[in-house]
Amino acid sequence: MTTTARPLRRPPATKGSGRPSLRVERTLQREGYAVLVGMDEVGRGALAGPVSVGAVAIDQSCRTAPQGVRDSKLLAPHARERLVPRIERWCLAHGVGHASPAEIDQIGIMAALRLAGERALAQLGLEPDLVLLDGNHDWLTDPAREGLLGLMGTGPVPPPVRTMIKADLRCSSVAAASVLAKVARDALMVELAPGHAAYGWDQNKGYAAPEHLDALRALGPSDHHRRSWRITGCTDEGSAP
């Protein structure tokens, strides 16, 4: 059976609201989706390293998310790291999946997102009734793009998906998934950094920061770069913090 993602309307902002909540998730649970999985990706715009997807499963037994949970881009690194064990204790199950630069080069970034998402879901040990994705595009259950079936076979049957713009700012499960994915991916880039010191990955995490671009122009790409992106001609526009 195929599934079609339906976008969710953003609930109106309430006065004083600035933190994600479980309001959207509870509405979906009342519709019959008992086990929900919030998912979010990080590293999509990086020049080096994997693209990573976090997944956080919740049900009615999961009460208010740990204080401080919000979109990972809004948190300092030490704050994200402190939240990880609290999120893991709070949620029903969790996972982070990665797709490597070689896989991104082979199948493209959108199919790589799906691959990383499927790997995150496989770590949960449960079948979700619904997945809630940040954004307006269902990259998880779209028909496989060129090259994906050759890499994975037929793949698992995808779960139903709802998309929601700014879900990482409004939905606690998606914000928590963003934190887990960001911390896991940052740790991978810091681990790789000593062997490729010129690129500055311990600081820029593979994004297009000036020192990273300077090293690319001087040294060219490493095995951890996304070579299909013609990255030696990049500018530093859109670099991530």
Secondary structure as UniProt FT lines:
FT   STRAND          6..7
FT   TURN            15..16
FT   HELIX           23..30
FT   TURN            31..32
FT   STRAND          36..42
FT   TURN            44..45
FT   STRAND          51..58
FT   TURN            60..61
FT   TURN            67..68
FT   HELIX           72..74
FT   HELIX           77..90
FT   STRAND          93..99
FT   HELIX           101..107
FT   HELIX           109..122
FT   TURN            123..124
FT   STRAND          130..134
FT   TURN            139..141
FT   TURN            146..147
FT   HELIX           148..152
FT   TURN            153..154
FT   STRAND          161..164
FT   TURN            165..166
FT   HELIX           167..170
FT   HELIX           172..192
FT   HELIX           193..199
FT   HELIX           201..204
FT   TURN            205..206
FT   HELIX           210..219
FT   TURN            223..224
FT   HELIX           227..229
FT   HELIX           231..233
FT   TURN            237..238
//
